[in-house]
């Protein structure tokens, strides 16, 4: 997913779309989100973070994953940023109906 975001951002840049300075952090697993939050609180320059966007596979447990994100957004660090949201990548089964899924399904 981090590689996808990197390639997509390069594509936007080539299209002439102006993007603010950003950093992509691969937290590797939604279950490691709590650890990421603890690390972010200790990073130098954390006070200049204005926005946070999380991308994740919805997989087959979208509700549980949403609850993880809501818990992270309630963290002191993210309550202090101007904008904090999340996006799940959908998937598609053989029936061709969009549903919860994985980035690779796209």
Secondary structure, DSSP 8 states (H G I E B T S, - for coil): -HHHHHHHHHHHHHTT------------SGGGHHHHHHHHHHSTTGGG--EEEEEEE-TT-HHHHHHHHHHHHTSHHHHTSSEEEEEEEEEE-TT--EEE--GGG-
